[in-house]
Amino acid sequence: MLEIFSISSLTNVLDLSRNILRGSLTKEVGMLKNIDWLDVSENHLCGEITGTIGEYVSLEYLHLQENSFNGTIPSSLAALKGLQYLDISRNQLYGPIPGVMENISGLEYLNMLEGEVPTNGVFGNATRVALIGNYKLCGGISQLHLPPYYVKRWTHTKKIIFPS
């Protein structure tokens, strides 16, 4: 996608938001190991969120919102032990929040998608994580005041149309 991701000497902040960027986040994004803040929000990026994003050593703020990323949330994000802010909302992501993300003890802001919230780790303390505006989340500890997790049961009905 961008050759800038192959510049491993970049440090601190990389803000590429609102630049009408197109394409996908390639595995080279993992080469930016010294970035504290990555913002590629409000572009036209697509494809899956690459698992190499979990290779950032010092990433604290990750803004991927308002793109067209699809697939599931990569469990490699759990390797970002210093992550404090994660916004992956307004994409086409699906599936539950990976349970391994409960190990990100510094996570304070999470804006994402839908699914069941883990009950352990950072998610086990309602005062540590903000889930406001995530209306399709469910489960979690009772202090989060989310609707209970339920499995939707499909009923198989057949419709017969008689010609008149």
N, C-alpha and C positions, 0 to 999 in steps of 0.2 A: 504494500500500500504506500507507505511513505519511507523514503530513504533516511529521514531524520531518525527513525527508530534504530538505525544501525550505528548511530553516533553514541558510542558507549561512554564518552566523557561528559555527556550532559548531566548536570546536577541540579538539584533543588526542584524547580517548577517547570513543567512543560504544559502550556495551555494552548491547545489547538481548537478550542471551542468556537462554534459559530463561524466556521470557515468553509462550509459547503463541501467538506471532504467526502469523497466517495471511495468505496472499496471495503476491504476488511482489515481487521487488526491482524497482522501476520505474526508469526512466531518470533520475529525479530524484536517485537515490543519488549520481550523479556530481557533484551540486552541492556536496557536502561536501568541498571541495578542501583544507581545512585539518585534516582528521582524520589522526592518526597511527595510530590503533588502531580498527578496526571489528570488532565481534563481534556477529553475529546467529545464533550457533550454537544448536542444540538448540531449534528452533522448528518450525513447520509451514509453512515457506516453500516455494514451488514455482515452476515455470517455469524459464526459462533464466537463467543468470547474465548480467545486463545488461552489454553492452560498455562502457557509460559508467563502470563501476567502474574502468576503466583511466585515467580522467581525474583521479584523486586525485594531487595533486602530492607529498604528503609521507607517503603511507600506508606503514607499516612492518609492521604486523600485520593480517592478514585472516583472520578465523575465520568460515567459512560451513558448518562441518560439522554433521552430523545434522539435515538438512532434507530436502526432496524436490526439490532442484534437478535439472533434467534437461538434456539436450543436451550439447554439447561445451564444453570449457574455452575461454573467449573469448581469442583471441590478444591482445586489448587489454591483458591483464594484463602483457604484456611492457613496457608503457609505465611500469609502476611500478618505476622504477629503484632506489628505496630499500627495496623490499619485502624483508623478512628472514624472515617467518614466513607461510606459506600453508597453511591446513588446509581442504580442501574434501572431506574424506572423508565416507563414509556418506551419500551422495546417490545419485541415479541418473544420474550423468554417464557418458559413454562417449567412446571415441576416444583417440587418443594425446595425450601432452603436447605442446602446440604448440612447435615447434622454436625459435620466437622467444623463448621463456622462458629460453633459455640465456644471453640477454643481461642477465638480472637478476643482476648480479655479487654483490650482498649477500645473496642468498637462502641461508639456513642451514637452514631447516626446511621440509620439503615433505611433506604427508600428503594423498594424493589418491585415486587410483583404480587404474586398470590401464593397460597399454599400454607402448609402447617409450619408453625414456628417451633423450633426445638425448645426444650424445657431446661436444659442444663447450661453450664458455662455462663457467658455474658447474658444469654437469654433468660436465665433463671433469676435475674435481678431487674425488676421493672424500672428502677431508677437509673440504670446504666445505659439503656438503649431506648431511642425514640423511634416509635413505629407509626407516628401520626401520619395520616393520609394514605395508609396502606389498607384500603378497605377490603381487599380480597384475602387478607391473611386470616388464619384461624388457629385454634389450639393454643399452645403455649401455657404459661402459668396464669392463674386466675387474675393476678394483679394487672395484667396487660389488657384485661377486659375485651378480649377477642372472642368471636363466636366459637363454639366448640368445633373440633375437626369432625367431619363426617365423610363417609364414603357414599358417593352418589350411586344409587342403584338404578340401573336402566331397566325399564319394563319393555318387554317385547310385545308390541301390539301390531296387529295386521289390519290393514284397511282394505276392505273389499268394495269395489265400485261396480255397481250393476248398470249396464247401459239402459237407457230409457227408451 
